[in-house]
Amino acid sequence: MSMLTPDAVIAVIGSGTMGAGIAQVAASAGHAVWLYDIQPGAAKRAIDGIDTALSARVAKGKLDDASRQSTLARLHPAETLADLAQAELVIEAAAEQIDIKQAIFRDLAAVCGADTVFASNTSSISITAIASGISHPARVVGLHFFNPAPVMKLVEVVSGLETSPEIAERLCELALRWGKQPVRCHSTPGFIVNRVARPFYAEAWRALEEQVAPAAAIDAALREGAGFPMGPLALTDLIGQDVNFAVTCSVFNAFWQERRFLPSLTQQELVLGKRLGKKTGQGVYRWPLEAKPEYQPQMSEEFAAKQVTQSGKTLELDGIVVAITNGMTATAMSAELKRPVVLRDRLAESALEVLAPSASVTPQQLAKVTHYFQRQGNQVLVINDYPGMLAWRTVAMLANEALDALQKGVAGEADIDTAMQLGVNYPQGPLAWGARLGWQNVLTLLENLQRHYGEERYRPTSLLRQRALLENQHEH
């Protein structure tokens, strides 16, 4: 069996962005790398592109020229698949079509030894399915890099039904030697990152469709209010609406139309209209991006509340109840309490307050609440009354999805959190985040959402119910 030592020969199939990036990573780590592409001349062009990228790093003083030259000397274009016969590991980064991937590995099995490891950089196709038509399927494994491969730390090491645990372990060791952070998972639609990240986009599309707030306000609530590096709508523009929509549809269909993954009609409309985001100059936003949320104007002292009382996280300002969202609408809470209610969407220390008033709140009362938070140095965004609001609802759904993946044995707790932090730059892993917010709080919010909508989409996982029960026992 292949040892995948530091001097193992590596082959990469497909010389597009991902293939070239993976080849660069392997060559920089000291391996001889053969790059093959079905298009004549494409592998040579990709190696020239790697030279350009490395030269730019030399010019910035991030790499010395000797390293650039030795990396390039290890990269070889392959004319035919037969040139890959001596490779100990072949990483396939061809088109996302199962028949293409199966054909490549079938042809390779004829030229490579029985102990050559076959890895696929697929982001959405079942490793079990890819391996099913190949001799020695135990050697087929998923090795999912993130774009751009030379920069992104995360690699998902994906086991199909037949994958040898030893081979998965060896690939984890190899990824670590390449300066990457591997996470182990089982072959399931979307693996870890593309599955657990779905609610981040889905809840933003839903808020936009229900006209809760303009796109820039929705993005600001998640960026400034929850600490995500970028708002979900701007991020879909950057990824490309067509690409993001295709992944959502693929996960939705692979899960037999599970409602949690329902694609958005608004996003589909953008794709049909070729408004694909940054690459076409127009998506949710016009690019270059200049959209700013409309914060509330500074309120004068005449709106200062005369009486302010606080109990826990609930405030009372001149009879107006100001509370953190629990998944009910402000109007429903107001009907229960028989008082005007303003809800807050607060997850962390942040200079942004997102508020949603109940139907009974007057402009004068809203001005009082706005003034109170502005006095503390915060910007204030007001959105329409919406159950669970924006940041709380999104993070609760992410935590619920992560628990579902954990419960079904897709990956371990630490690997799920690591994957979401390194693969999509979340400020915290969703499981650690859920624990910090309180599992009971997350459960209450989702139960209220499920009651409000009467929809399967917000169904809490049984593991969430269990964690909330355990949390309650520890407290008593």
Summary of the structure (lengths in Angstrom):
residues: 476
radius of gyration: 25.4
end to end distance: 54.6
largest distance: 82.3
contacts: 1661
relative contact order: 0.09
helix: 49%
strand: 14%
